[in-house]
Amino acid sequence: NVNSSWLFWIDGGRLRFEIMNDTWRQPSSPNISSDWSLLTGTYHKASAMAKVYNDGSEFSQKIILNRIENQNTVKIGKDEHSNNRSINGFIDDLRIYDRALSAAEVQALYNLGQ
């Protein structure tokens, strides 16, 4: 039984952006090496393309077909499956959009923080 359709989290210093279809799928993910990083995950439903960006630059992409729609509450900084996993750090300038951002929009967001 799957309770969510996507996850965006840090695991052992590595970004994980996972999308559920018949199992968890993810594009390759970067190691997080600085104190501050702009981490962005996008999913374009029409093309089924998931992308991961690190500090405004595209890191990887993967086609993920038959994504399961999320009907659950979004939880930020907490894993709904475990009480022992919550964020150890700070979240700043969190944004959730109802569409996939373009590469230029992701780069512009990164430039705002410079």
CNS distance restraints for C-alpha pairs under 8 A (distance, minus, plus):
assign (resid   3 and name CA) (resid  72 and name CA) 7.15 0.50 0.50
assign (resid   4 and name CA) (resid  20 and name CA) 7.61 0.50 0.50
assign (resid   4 and name CA) (resid  70 and name CA) 5.67 0.50 0.50
assign (resid   4 and name CA) (resid  71 and name CA) 7.51 0.50 0.50
assign (resid   4 and name CA) (resid  72 and name CA) 6.46 0.50 0.50
assign (resid   5 and name CA) (resid  19 and name CA) 5.81 0.50 0.50
assign (resid   5 and name CA) (resid  20 and name CA) 4.87 0.50 0.50
assign (resid   5 and name CA) (resid  21 and name CA) 7.65 0.50 0.50
assign (resid   5 and name CA) (resid  67 and name CA) 7.31 0.50 0.50
assign (resid   5 and name CA) (resid  68 and name CA) 5.56 0.50 0.50
assign (resid   5 and name CA) (resid  69 and name CA) 5.97 0.50 0.50
assign (resid   5 and name CA) (resid  70 and name CA) 4.93 0.50 0.50
assign (resid   6 and name CA) (resid  17 and name CA) 7.33 0.50 0.50
assign (resid   6 and name CA) (resid  18 and name CA) 5.43 0.50 0.50
assign (resid   6 and name CA) (resid  19 and name CA) 4.36 0.50 0.50
assign (resid   6 and name CA) (resid  20 and name CA) 5.96 0.50 0.50
assign (resid   6 and name CA) (resid  70 and name CA) 7.59 0.50 0.50
assign (resid   7 and name CA) (resid  16 and name CA) 7.37 0.50 0.50
assign (resid   7 and name CA) (resid  17 and name CA) 5.65 0.50 0.50
assign (resid   7 and name CA) (resid  18 and name CA) 5.05 0.50 0.50
assign (resid   7 and name CA) (resid  19 and name CA) 6.57 0.50 0.50
assign (resid   8 and name CA) (resid  15 and name CA) 7.42 0.50 0.50
assign (resid   8 and name CA) (resid  16 and name CA) 5.64 0.50 0.50
assign (resid   8 and name CA) (resid  17 and name CA) 4.45 0.50 0.50
assign (resid   8 and name CA) (resid  18 and name CA) 6.45 0.50 0.50
assign (resid   8 and name CA) (resid  41 and name CA) 7.58 0.50 0.50
assign (resid   9 and name CA) (resid  15 and name CA) 5.90 0.50 0.50
assign (resid   9 and name CA) (resid  16 and name CA) 5.19 0.50 0.50
assign (resid   9 and name CA) (resid  17 and name CA) 6.57 0.50 0.50
assign (resid  10 and name CA) (resid  14 and name CA) 5.38 0.50 0.50
assign (resid  10 and name CA) (resid  15 and name CA) 4.59 0.50 0.50
assign (resid  10 and name CA) (resid  16 and name CA) 5.83 0.50 0.50
assign (resid  11 and name CA) (resid  15 and name CA) 6.41 0.50 0.50
assign (resid  11 and name CA) (resid  16 and name CA) 6.75 0.50 0.50
assign (resid  13 and name CA) (resid  31 and name CA) 5.71 0.50 0.50
assign (resid  13 and name CA) (resid  32 and name CA) 5.38 0.50 0.50
assign (resid  13 and name CA) (resid  33 and name CA) 7.49 0.50 0.50
assign (resid  14 and name CA) (resid  29 and name CA) 6.55 0.50 0.50
assign (resid  14 and name CA) (resid  30 and name CA) 5.79 0.50 0.50
assign (resid  14 and name CA) (resid  31 and name CA) 4.28 0.50 0.50
assign (resid  14 and name CA) (resid  32 and name CA) 5.64 0.50 0.50
assign (resid  15 and name CA) (resid  29 and name CA) 5.42 0.50 0.50
assign (resid  15 and name CA) (resid  30 and name CA) 5.83 0.50 0.50
assign (resid  15 and name CA) (resid  31 and name CA) 6.39 0.50 0.50
assign (resid  15 and name CA) (resid  32 and name CA) 6.82 0.50 0.50
assign (resid  15 and name CA) (resid  39 and name CA) 7.79 0.50 0.50
assign (resid  16 and name CA) (resid  26 and name CA) 7.35 0.50 0.50
assign (resid  16 and name CA) (resid  29 and name CA) 5.99 0.50 0.50
assign (resid  17 and name CA) (resid  26 and name CA) 5.84 0.50 0.50
assign (resid  17 and name CA) (resid  27 and name CA) 7.14 0.50 0.50
assign (resid  17 and name CA) (resid  29 and name CA) 7.42 0.50 0.50
assign (resid  17 and name CA) (resid  41 and name CA) 6.45 0.50 0.50
assign (resid  17 and name CA) (resid  52 and name CA) 7.31 0.50 0.50
assign (resid  18 and name CA) (resid  24 and name CA) 5.92 0.50 0.50
assign (resid  18 and name CA) (resid  25 and name CA) 5.40 0.50 0.50
assign (resid  18 and name CA) (resid  26 and name CA) 4.56 0.50 0.50
assign (resid  18 and name CA) (resid  27 and name CA) 7.63 0.50 0.50
assign (resid  19 and name CA) (resid  24 and name CA) 5.60 0.50 0.50
assign (resid  19 and name CA) (resid  25 and name CA) 5.27 0.50 0.50
assign (resid  19 and name CA) (resid  26 and name CA) 6.18 0.50 0.50
assign (resid  19 and name CA) (resid  64 and name CA) 7.57 0.50 0.50
assign (resid  19 and name CA) (resid  67 and name CA) 6.92 0.50 0.50
assign (resid  20 and name CA) (resid  24 and name CA) 4.57 0.50 0.50
assign (resid  20 and name CA) (resid  25 and name CA) 6.14 0.50 0.50
assign (resid  20 and name CA) (resid  67 and name CA) 5.72 0.50 0.50
assign (resid  20 and name CA) (resid  68 and name CA) 5.86 0.50 0.50
assign (resid  21 and name CA) (resid  25 and name CA) 7.33 0.50 0.50
assign (resid  21 and name CA) (resid  64 and name CA) 7.38 0.50 0.50
assign (resid  21 and name CA) (resid  65 and name CA) 6.88 0.50 0.50
assign (resid  21 and name CA) (resid  66 and name CA) 5.41 0.50 0.50
assign (resid  21 and name CA) (resid  67 and name CA) 4.33 0.50 0.50
assign (resid  21 and name CA) (resid  68 and name CA) 5.29 0.50 0.50
assign (resid  22 and name CA) (resid  66 and name CA) 7.78 0.50 0.50
assign (resid  22 and name CA) (resid  67 and name CA) 7.93 0.50 0.50
assign (resid  25 and name CA) (resid  64 and name CA) 6.99 0.50 0.50
assign (resid  26 and name CA) (resid  50 and name CA) 7.79 0.50 0.50
assign (resid  26 and name CA) (resid  62 and name CA) 7.11 0.50 0.50
assign (resid  27 and name CA) (resid  50 and name CA) 6.84 0.50 0.50
assign (resid  27 and name CA) (resid  51 and name CA) 6.67 0.50 0.50
assign (resid  27 and name CA) (resid  52 and name CA) 6.81 0.50 0.50
assign (resid  27 and name CA) (resid  60 and name CA) 5.86 0.50 0.50
assign (resid  27 and name CA) (resid  61 and name CA) 5.31 0.50 0.50
assign (resid  27 and name CA) (resid  62 and name CA) 5.12 0.50 0.50
assign (resid  28 and name CA) (resid  52 and name CA) 7.73 0.50 0.50
assign (resid  28 and name CA) (resid  59 and name CA) 7.59 0.50 0.50
assign (resid  28 and name CA) (resid  60 and name CA) 5.67 0.50 0.50
assign (resid  28 and name CA) (resid  61 and name CA) 7.30 0.50 0.50
assign (resid  29 and name CA) (resid  52 and name CA) 6.95 0.50 0.50
assign (resid  29 and name CA) (resid  59 and name CA) 7.22 0.50 0.50
assign (resid  29 and name CA) (resid  60 and name CA) 7.11 0.50 0.50
assign (resid  30 and name CA) (resid  54 and name CA) 7.16 0.50 0.50
assign (resid  30 and name CA) (resid  59 and name CA) 6.98 0.50 0.50
assign (resid  32 and name CA) (resid  37 and name CA) 7.22 0.50 0.50
assign (resid  37 and name CA) (resid  54 and name CA) 6.94 0.50 0.50
assign (resid  37 and name CA) (resid  55 and name CA) 5.75 0.50 0.50
assign (resid  38 and name CA) (resid  53 and name CA) 7.92 0.50 0.50
assign (resid  38 and name CA) (resid  54 and name CA) 5.89 0.50 0.50
assign (resid  38 and name CA) (resid  55 and name CA) 4.62 0.50 0.50
assign (resid  38 and name CA) (resid  56 and name CA) 6.76 0.50 0.50
assign (resid  38 and name CA) (resid 110 and name CA) 6.41 0.50 0.50
assign (resid  39 and name CA) (resid  52 and name CA) 7.63 0.50 0.50
assign (resid  39 and name CA) (resid  53 and name CA) 5.95 0.50 0.50
assign (resid  39 and name CA) (resid  54 and name CA) 5.03 0.50 0.50
assign (resid  39 and name CA) (resid  55 and name CA) 6.34 0.50 0.50
assign (resid  39 and name CA) (resid  56 and name CA) 7.85 0.50 0.50
assign (resid  40 and name CA) (resid  52 and name CA) 5.82 0.50 0.50
assign (resid  40 and name CA) (resid  53 and name CA) 4.94 0.50 0.50
assign (resid  40 and name CA) (resid  54 and name CA) 6.53 0.50 0.50
assign (resid  40 and name CA) (resid  56 and name CA) 7.83 0.50 0.50
assign (resid  40 and name CA) (resid 106 and name CA) 7.40 0.50 0.50
assign (resid  41 and name CA) (resid  50 and name CA) 7.21 0.50 0.50
assign (resid  41 and name CA) (resid  51 and name CA) 5.69 0.50 0.50
assign (resid  41 and name CA) (resid  52 and name CA) 4.65 0.50 0.50
assign (resid  41 and name CA) (resid  53 and name CA) 6.31 0.50 0.50
assign (resid  42 and name CA) (resid  49 and name CA) 8.00 0.50 0.50
assign (resid  42 and name CA) (resid  50 and name CA) 5.55 0.50 0.50
assign (resid  42 and name CA) (resid  51 and name CA) 5.22 0.50 0.50
assign (resid  42 and name CA) (resid  52 and name CA) 6.63 0.50 0.50
assign (resid  42 and name CA) (resid 100 and name CA) 5.18 0.50 0.50
assign (resid  42 and name CA) (resid 101 and name CA) 6.57 0.50 0.50
assign (resid  43 and name CA) (resid  48 and name CA) 6.78 0.50 0.50
assign (resid  43 and name CA) (resid  49 and name CA) 5.64 0.50 0.50
assign (resid  43 and name CA) (resid  50 and name CA) 4.34 0.50 0.50
assign (resid  43 and name CA) (resid  51 and name CA) 6.50 0.50 0.50
assign (resid  43 and name CA) (resid  99 and name CA) 7.84 0.50 0.50
assign (resid  43 and name CA) (resid 100 and name CA) 5.59 0.50 0.50
assign (resid  44 and name CA) (resid  48 and name CA) 5.54 0.50 0.50
assign (resid  44 and name CA) (resid  49 and name CA) 5.33 0.50 0.50
assign (resid  44 and name CA) (resid  50 and name CA) 6.54 0.50 0.50
assign (resid  44 and name CA) (resid  99 and name CA) 7.07 0.50 0.50
assign (resid  44 and name CA) (resid 100 and name CA) 5.26 0.50 0.50
assign (resid  45 and name CA) (resid  49 and name CA) 7.05 0.50 0.50
assign (resid  47 and name CA) (resid  63 and name CA) 7.67 0.50 0.50
assign (resid  48 and name CA) (resid  63 and name CA) 5.32 0.50 0.50
assign (resid  48 and name CA) (resid  64 and name CA) 5.35 0.50 0.50
assign (resid  48 and name CA) (resid  65 and name CA) 5.63 0.50 0.50
assign (resid  49 and name CA) (resid  61 and name CA) 6.77 0.50 0.50
assign (resid  49 and name CA) (resid  62 and name CA) 5.75 0.50 0.50
assign (resid  49 and name CA) (resid  63 and name CA) 4.47 0.50 0.50
assign (resid  49 and name CA) (resid  64 and name CA) 6.25 0.50 0.50
assign (resid  50 and name CA) (resid  61 and name CA) 5.49 0.50 0.50
assign (resid  50 and name CA) (resid  62 and name CA) 5.29 0.50 0.50
assign (resid  50 and name CA) (resid  63 and name CA) 6.05 0.50 0.50
assign (resid  50 and name CA) (resid  64 and name CA) 6.76 0.50 0.50
assign (resid  51 and name CA) (resid  58 and name CA) 7.10 0.50 0.50
assign (resid  51 and name CA) (resid  59 and name CA) 7.57 0.50 0.50
assign (resid  51 and name CA) (resid  60 and name CA) 5.76 0.50 0.50
assign (resid  51 and name CA) (resid  61 and name CA) 4.24 0.50 0.50
assign (resid  51 and name CA) (resid  62 and name CA) 6.56 0.50 0.50
assign (resid  52 and name CA) (resid  58 and name CA) 6.00 0.50 0.50
assign (resid  52 and name CA) (resid  59 and name CA) 5.56 0.50 0.50
assign (resid  52 and name CA) (resid  60 and name CA) 5.41 0.50 0.50
assign (resid  52 and name CA) (resid  61 and name CA) 6.34 0.50 0.50
assign (resid  53 and name CA) (resid  57 and name CA) 5.24 0.50 0.50
assign (resid  53 and name CA) (resid  58 and name CA) 4.27 0.50 0.50
assign (resid  53 and name CA) (resid  59 and name CA) 5.13 0.50 0.50
assign (resid  53 and name CA) (resid  60 and name CA) 7.20 0.50 0.50
assign (resid  53 and name CA) (resid 106 and name CA) 7.72 0.50 0.50
assign (resid  54 and name CA) (resid  58 and name CA) 6.52 0.50 0.50
assign (resid  54 and name CA) (resid  59 and name CA) 6.29 0.50 0.50
assign (resid  55 and name CA) (resid 107 and name CA) 7.75 0.50 0.50
assign (resid  55 and name CA) (resid 110 and name CA) 6.01 0.50 0.50
assign (resid  56 and name CA) (resid 103 and name CA) 7.77 0.50 0.50
assign (resid  56 and name CA) (resid 106 and name CA) 5.41 0.50 0.50
assign (resid  56 and name CA) (resid 107 and name CA) 4.27 0.50 0.50
assign (resid  56 and name CA) (resid 108 and name CA) 7.56 0.50 0.50
assign (resid  56 and name CA) (resid 109 and name CA) 7.27 0.50 0.50
assign (resid  56 and name CA) (resid 110 and name CA) 5.09 0.50 0.50
assign (resid  56 and name CA) (resid 111 and name CA) 7.78 0.50 0.50
assign (resid  57 and name CA) (resid 103 and name CA) 7.60 0.50 0.50
assign (resid  57 and name CA) (resid 106 and name CA) 7.74 0.50 0.50
assign (resid  57 and name CA) (resid 107 and name CA) 6.65 0.50 0.50
assign (resid  58 and name CA) (resid 103 and name CA) 7.21 0.50 0.50
assign (resid  75 and name CA) (resid  79 and name CA) 7.28 0.50 0.50
assign (resid  75 and name CA) (resid  80 and name CA) 7.14 0.50 0.50
assign (resid  77 and name CA) (resid  86 and name CA) 5.44 0.50 0.50
assign (resid  77 and name CA) (resid  87 and name CA) 4.85 0.50 0.50
assign (resid  77 and name CA) (resid  91 and name CA) 7.90 0.50 0.50
assign (resid  78 and name CA) (resid  83 and name CA) 7.79 0.50 0.50
assign (resid  78 and name CA) (resid  85 and name CA) 6.30 0.50 0.50
assign (resid  78 and name CA) (resid  86 and name CA) 4.29 0.50 0.50
assign (resid  78 and name CA) (resid  87 and name CA) 6.38 0.50 0.50
assign (resid  79 and name CA) (resid  83 and name CA) 6.93 0.50 0.50
assign (resid  79 and name CA) (resid  85 and name CA) 5.63 0.50 0.50
assign (resid  79 and name CA) (resid  86 and name CA) 6.03 0.50 0.50
assign (resid  97 and name CA) (resid 101 and name CA) 7.90 0.50 0.50
assign (resid 101 and name CA) (resid 105 and name CA) 5.86 0.50 0.50
assign (resid 101 and name CA) (resid 106 and name CA) 6.43 0.50 0.50
assign (resid 102 and name CA) (resid 106 and name CA) 6.36 0.50 0.50
assign (resid 103 and name CA) (resid 107 and name CA) 6.18 0.50 0.50
assign (resid 104 and name CA) (resid 108 and name CA) 6.11 0.50 0.50
assign (resid 105 and name CA) (resid 109 and name CA) 6.30 0.50 0.50
assign (resid 106 and name CA) (resid 110 and name CA) 6.39 0.50 0.50
assign (resid 107 and name CA) (resid 111 and name CA) 6.20 0.50 0.50
assign (resid 108 and name CA) (resid 112 and name CA) 6.37 0.50 0.50
assign (resid 109 and name CA) (resid 113 and name CA) 7.05 0.50 0.50
assign (resid 110 and name CA) (resid 114 and name CA) 6.95 0.50 0.50
